[in-house]
Amino acid sequence: MTSALIDLNAITRTFGAFTALDGVTLTLPPGRIGLLGPNGAGKSTLLKILMGLISPSTGTGRVLDQTLGGDRDGTANWQLRRLIGFMPEADALVPGLTGIEYVSLAGELYGMPRREAQRRAHEVLSYLELEEARYRRVEEYSTGMKQRAKLAQALVHDPPVLLLDEPTSGLDPAGRDAMLRLIRALGTDHGKSVLLSTHLLADVEAVCEQVVILAGGRVRRVGAVADLCSRRQDRYRLRVEGDPTAFRPALEAGGVRILGETGQGEWRVAVPVGWSNVEFFTLAEVNRVIIRALSRDDETLEELFLRTVTS
């Protein structure tokens, strides 16, 4: 048995003359993983291959020790799908079904006996705070409720792996935060591995331990976000208390550039070559302000992403 969640070796997938994935080699341990990439990067194709819906054109791979592509009789693909819960970006709801019927049906399609599927559907809908709406038709649900119903059908058979495609799509800020808390809790409290495919970098920062960046069908970066983002020796975050009227021009006279400020006394600054942090405190004392916090301003995930996909 392998300890890897996903282990891919030179996976390529073509559609006629178009290459969607080009030699993807990737090994990921269990955990919460963000899948990032611009439109056309190959994210959707990779998800379909991981679920066994399509086979690689060339290359080999495994998910939780199940071979990708499956046997000709489809047995291995079926075993693989039993291990995975998939939440699609599109609604994928069945009009006319109530919430409990929709989630129970998903359980039966995963191979669960009807009574067990119904029992689990009640449990999962209660966990996702849809208990009061379980007998309402799914087309009557709000956007947030529909997203939770889609998550419920992915969870009903209690899979160890969740593949989530844009799970916060269409949600307002409160609904988005609630969904992200649920997804994070599924990983931290219930031991689920999560592959979160999204274009929202903040979602990855809120949930994921690692990130995979795809561009042009190839893996451009993979690893922990903190390890991938460049350490910046020339940028700092500075929180100041007091009237900065004289302090700011004193910094600029010393070659410091003010990159931005939050409006709560915190500034992002870039310092010149040879700058010593002692100079911050010296200028602060002279100009009668107090520096309450000083920390290095390393590269953000957004900056890493832009640097990766444009290089």
N, C-alpha and C positions, 0 to 999 in steps of 0.2 A: 504494500500500500504506500502511496505517496503522501507526504505531508502538505503538498501544494494544493491550493484551491484551484488554480488554473495553471496549466503548463502547456505552452504552445511552442511549436518548433517550425519555423519557416512557413507559416500559414499564408497561402495566397488564394484569393478568390476573384475570378474574372466573370464578367457578364458580357459575352461577345468580345469586342475589342476593348472594353472598359475594365480596368483593374481597380476593384474596390478595396482590396487588401493586398499588400505587396510584401511578402516575406516577414510576416509578423512573428517574432520570437519573444516570448513573454513568460515569466514565472512569477506567480503571485501567491503569497501565503493567505490563509483565511483572515478575514477582517473586513473593514469598511473601506471601499476603494472607489474613487471618483474617476469616471471616464470622460475626458474632455476632448473637444476637437471642433473645428469649424464645420459648417455644412459640407457634406461630401467627403468628410475625413475617413469614413468607414465604420463609424460607431454602430449604426444599425445592422450592418452586415456582420460585424463581429458578434453582436448580441444573438443574431439568428444562428450563427455557427455554434456559439456556446450552448444554445438551447437544443441543438440538433435538428433545427428546422431546415437548414441547408448544409451541405457538405463543403469542405474546402476543395478548391480545384487542385491544389497541391499542399503538401505539408501534413503534419500530424499534431495531435494535441489531446489533452485529457482535462476533464473537470471532475474533481473529487474522485480520481482514479477511473472514471468512465471515459472510454475512447470517443473522441469526436467523430462525427460522420456516421457511426453506427454500423451494424451488420446489414447485409442485404435484406434480411427479413425484418429489419427495424427494431429488433429486440433491444439492442444497446441504446438506441435513441430513446425508446420508451423508458428504460431504466434511468437514463440521464434526466429526462423531463420530470420524473418523480422526485428528483433531488432539487429541482429548481422551481421557484415561484416567480412568475413574470408579471409585471405591472406595465402595460403598454401606455404610450403617450395618448393615443386615440381613446375615445370613450370605451369602445368594446363592450358596451352594455346591451342587454337584450330587452327591448321594449316589451312591456306587458308583464314582466316578471317582478315580483317584489324583491326587496333586498335579500331576504332569507332564501328565496328560491334561486336567485342569481348566484349567490355564494355556494349554496348546496349543489347546484348544477356543476359549478367548477370543481368541487370536491369529487363528484362522481366521474367527471371527465378525467381527473387525475387517477382514477381507479379505486376510489374509496367506496365501501358499501353505503347504500342510501342512508340508513339510520346514522351511521358514523358521520357522514358528510353533513347531515342536518344538525347533529349535535355540535360538531366543530363550527359550523356556520354561526350558530347562536353564540358560541364562545368568542369567536373572532369579532363578530359585530359588536358584542358587548365591550370587548377590549378596545375597539376603535370608536367607542361612544356613539354607535349607531343603533343601540338597542331599541330606542323609542321609534326608530324609523324602519325597522326591519320588515314590517308588513306593508310599507308603502311601495308603490311602483318606482323602479329606479329612475325612470324618465322624469319623475317629479322631484328628484333630489336636486339640491343646490350643487354648484360646481365643487365645493369642498366636500360635500357628502359623496358625490360621484367618485372623487379621487380616493376617498376612504373605502368605498365599496370595491374599487379596483384593487386596492391594497389588500382588502379582506379576501378576495378570491385568490390572490397570490399566496396568502398565508394559510388558507383553509386546510391544506394537507401537511402543514408543519414542515416545510422544506428547510434544509440547512442553508440554502443559498437563495438570495433574492436578487433578481435583475430588475432594476427600476429605471424606466425610460421617462425622463422629464416628470417626476412625480409631483412637482409643485406647479405645473403648467396651469395657468388661468386662475391661480389662487390669489386672494388679497393678502396683504402683509401678515395679518393675524393668522389666516389659514395656512399660509406658507410656513410660518414659524411653528405652528402646531404640527404640521406634517413632518417637518425636519426633526422635531423633538421625538415624534413617534419612531421615525426611521433610526435615529441614533439609539433610542432605547431598545429597539429590536436587536441591535448589535451588542450594546453594552450589557443589557439585562437578560436577554434571551439567547445570546450566543449565535445569532444569525450572521452569516457573511453577506455583505451587501455590495453589489456593483451598481453604482449610481451614475447613469448616463445623463448628462445635462449640459446646457450651455451657460448655466448660471454658476459662476465661480464661487459666489458666496454660499451656495448650497453645499458645494464640496468642502469649503472651509468649515462649515457648521457641522458636518457629519463625518467626513472621511479622514482616515489615518494616512492613506496613500493616494497617489494620483497617477493616472496613465494619460498621457497626452498623445493623441493621434493627429496626424496631418498628412494628407496625400496618401492615405492607406498604409502609412508606416508609423511605428512607435517612435516618437521623438524624445520623450522623457518618461521615466517611470521611477517611482520611489516616494519616500516620505516628503511632504511638502516642505518641511523645515530644512531637509537635506538638499532639496533641489534648488530652492531660492538662493540667489547669490547673497553672500555676506557683504554688506556695504560699509566701508570704512570712511566714507565721505558724506554720509547722511545721518541725521539724528532727529529724534523727537525731543522737544524741549517744552516743559510746562513751567510757566512763569507766573508769579504772583506779584501784583503791583502795577504801577503805571508804566507801560513799555514805551512811552512817547520818545524818550531819549535813548532807550536801550536798543530799539530796532535800528535806528540809523548808525549807532555805534557798531553793531554787528556788521552791517552792510559796508561800513567804512573799512572793516577788517577783512573784507572779502567773502563774508558769509552771505549766501543767497537764501531768501525766505521762499520756500517752495509752496507753502500753504499753511493755513491755520484753521482750527476747529471752531473758533469763537469762544472757547472756554479756557483760554490762556495756553493752549497747546499749539506749538508750531512745528512744522517740518522744515528742516534747514539742510543746506549743503555747504560743506566747509571747504576751504582751499587746501591745497597740498601743504603739508607741514603744520597744519593747525593742531594746537594742543587744547584739550578740553578744559584745561585750567583757565584758558582765556574766557570761556563762557562765564565762569564764576567771577573772574576779575572784572569784566565789563559789567556784570550784574551788580556787583558791589558799588562800583563807581557810579552807576546810573540808578541806584536805589530800587532795585527789584530783587526778588528772591527766586532762585531756581528750585522748584519743588521736585522736578523729575527730569532725568536725562537718560535717554536710551538710544541705542543704535537703530536706525530705520532701514532694516534689511529689505530686500526685494519682496514685493507682494506676489501672491499667486497670479493676479492679473498681469503684472509685469512679466513674470516668468512665462505665462501663456503667450502673451504677445511676442516676447523675444523668441519663443520656440517656434511658433507657427509662421513667423515672418523671416526666419533665418534660412 
